[in-house]
C-alpha cells in the first residue's frame, strides 16, 4: 500500500526526537503490508496503532492508500485529541 503523511503528521514527526521518529517510520512500514487492525470508537473514521507504550499512530485507509493523520509521542496528547470527537 502507498503511504501519505498529512502536513500535521509530518510536523508531529519533525518535532520528535530521532529515536522515537525511527519507531514511527518502522511502524508505518509494518502497517503498509498488513490490513488495518484497531478501529477507533465513537464514530471516528480512523485506525490507531500503539508504537510504544505512550506513542500512538492514527491513520485512515482509502482506496489502497494509507493516510497518516497524526503521530502522538505521549498518550496524554492522544487522549486529548481523541476526546475532542465525543
C-alpha positions as CSV (number, residue, x, y, z in Angstrom):
1,X,0.0,0.0,0.0
2,X,1.0,3.6,-0.6
3,X,1.6,5.8,2.5
4,X,0.9,9.5,2.6
5,X,1.7,11.7,5.5
6,X,-0.6,14.7,6.1
7,X,1.0,18.1,6.9
8,X,0.1,17.8,10.6
9,X,1.6,14.3,10.9
10,X,4.7,15.4,9.2
11,X,5.2,18.3,11.6
12,X,4.4,15.9,14.5
13,X,7.2,13.6,13.3
14,X,9.6,16.6,12.8
15,X,9.2,17.7,16.4
16,X,10.1,14.2,17.8
17,X,13.5,13.0,18.8
18,X,15.2,10.8,16.3
19,X,14.9,7.5,18.2
20,X,11.1,7.9,18.5
21,X,10.8,9.0,14.9
22,X,12.6,5.8,13.8
23,X,10.0,3.8,15.8
24,X,7.2,5.6,13.9
25,X,8.8,5.0,10.5
26,X,9.3,1.3,11.2
27,X,5.7,1.0,12.3
28,X,4.4,2.7,9.2
29,X,6.4,0.2,7.1
30,X,4.9,-2.6,9.1
31,X,1.2,-1.4,8.7
32,X,1.7,-0.8,5.0
33,X,2.0,-4.5,4.5
34,X,-0.9,-5.5,6.7
35,X,-4.7,-4.9,6.9
36,X,-5.9,-2.3,9.4
37,X,-6.4,-3.7,12.9
38,X,-7.9,-1.5,15.6
39,X,-10.6,0.9,14.6
40,X,-11.4,3.9,16.8
41,X,-14.7,4.1,18.6
42,X,-17.4,6.8,18.8
43,X,-17.8,7.0,15.0
44,X,-14.3,8.3,14.5
45,X,-13.3,7.1,11.0
46,X,-9.6,6.3,11.8
47,X,-7.5,3.4,12.9
48,X,-5.0,3.6,15.8
49,X,-1.7,1.7,16.4
50,X,0.4,1.7,19.5
51,X,4.0,2.4,18.5
52,X,5.4,2.4,22.1
53,X,3.7,2.3,25.5
54,X,3.0,6.0,25.2
55,X,3.2,6.8,21.4
56,X,0.2,6.4,19.1
57,X,-0.2,6.5,15.3
58,X,-3.6,7.5,13.8
59,X,-4.3,6.7,10.2
60,X,-7.0,6.2,7.6
61,X,-7.2,3.8,4.7
62,X,-8.8,4.9,1.5
63,X,-8.7,3.1,-1.9
64,X,-5.3,1.3,-1.3
65,X,-3.6,4.3,0.3
66,X,-2.8,4.8,4.0
67,X,-3.1,8.4,5.1
68,X,-1.2,9.1,8.3
69,X,-3.4,11.6,10.2
70,X,-1.5,12.2,13.4
71,X,1.6,10.9,15.3
72,X,1.4,11.4,19.1
73,X,4.6,11.0,21.3
74,X,2.6,11.0,24.5
75,X,-0.6,9.1,25.3
76,X,-1.9,12.2,27.1
77,X,-1.8,14.2,23.8
78,X,-3.6,11.4,22.0
79,X,-6.4,11.2,24.7
80,X,-6.9,15.0,24.4
81,X,-7.2,14.8,20.6
82,X,-9.5,11.7,20.8
83,X,-11.8,13.2,23.4
84,X,-12.5,16.1,21.0
85,X,-14.6,13.7,18.9
86,X,-17.0,12.8,21.8
